[in-house]
Amino acid sequence: MNDDSGKYDDMLDLPHHVSKRHPQMPMRKRAAQFAPFAALTGYSEAIREAEKQAQAQFTPSCPHPEDS
């Protein structure tokens, strides 16, 4: 297992710290910090648009000779 099992034993019984300077954050705001977000907003749309452009660029205008 772990060799430092007793490393923080002296801290386990300490009371929870509550700041005198900063008020506690409401639970709703705390939860919002961890809510999922889109780091790359618009990325999916940009990929789809690039795919459309690439497909249009490489679509043969005449039938391929091997298809005959």
PLY file of the C-alpha trace (Angstrom):
ply
format ascii 1.0
element vertex 68
property float x
property float y
property float z
element edge 67
property int vertex1
property int vertex2
end_header
0.00 0.00 0.00
1.10 3.56 0.78
4.21 4.25 2.85
2.97 7.72 3.97
-0.24 6.47 5.57
0.51 8.44 8.75
2.08 11.48 7.08
-0.95 13.75 7.61
-2.47 12.13 10.69
-1.81 15.27 12.75
-4.12 17.26 10.43
-7.10 14.92 10.44
-8.61 16.24 13.65
-8.10 19.96 12.96
-11.26 22.08 12.57
-12.27 23.20 9.09
-10.82 26.63 8.28
-13.33 29.43 7.62
-11.88 32.70 6.37
-12.62 35.84 8.35
-11.71 38.00 5.36
-13.52 36.31 2.48
-17.19 35.27 2.70
-18.04 31.71 1.73
-19.09 31.23 -1.88
-22.71 30.16 -2.34
-23.14 26.51 -3.40
-24.69 27.54 -6.73
-21.59 29.53 -7.71
-19.27 26.77 -6.52
-21.11 24.27 -8.69
-20.85 26.61 -11.69
-17.06 26.50 -11.43
-17.10 22.81 -12.26
-19.83 22.82 -14.88
-18.76 21.57 -18.32
-17.97 24.22 -20.90
-17.03 24.35 -24.55
-13.38 25.34 -24.56
-13.40 25.67 -28.32
-16.66 27.45 -29.04
-17.51 27.16 -32.71
-14.90 24.48 -33.38
-17.42 21.85 -34.50
-19.04 24.25 -36.94
-15.66 25.26 -38.36
-14.71 21.61 -38.90
-18.02 20.89 -40.65
-17.57 23.92 -42.90
-14.00 22.91 -43.76
-15.23 19.40 -44.55
-17.89 20.78 -46.90
-15.33 22.96 -48.69
-12.85 20.12 -49.02
-15.52 17.76 -50.31
-16.67 20.33 -52.89
-13.08 20.93 -53.98
-12.27 17.24 -54.51
-15.59 16.07 -55.99
-14.80 15.12 -59.58
-16.84 17.02 -62.14
-16.60 14.21 -64.71
-16.89 10.46 -64.11
-13.73 8.66 -63.14
-12.32 6.53 -66.02
-12.25 3.44 -63.83
-16.00 3.79 -63.13
-16.88 3.13 -66.82
0 1
1 2
2 3
3 4
4 5
5 6
6 7
7 8
8 9
9 10
10 11
11 12
12 13
13 14
14 15
15 16
16 17
17 18
18 19
19 20
20 21
21 22
22 23
23 24
24 25
25 26
26 27
27 28
28 29
29 30
30 31
31 32
32 33
33 34
34 35
35 36
36 37
37 38
38 39
39 40
40 41
41 42
42 43
43 44
44 45
45 46
46 47
47 48
48 49
49 50
50 51
51 52
52 53
53 54
54 55
55 56
56 57
57 58
58 59
59 60
60 61
61 62
62 63
63 64
64 65
65 66
66 67
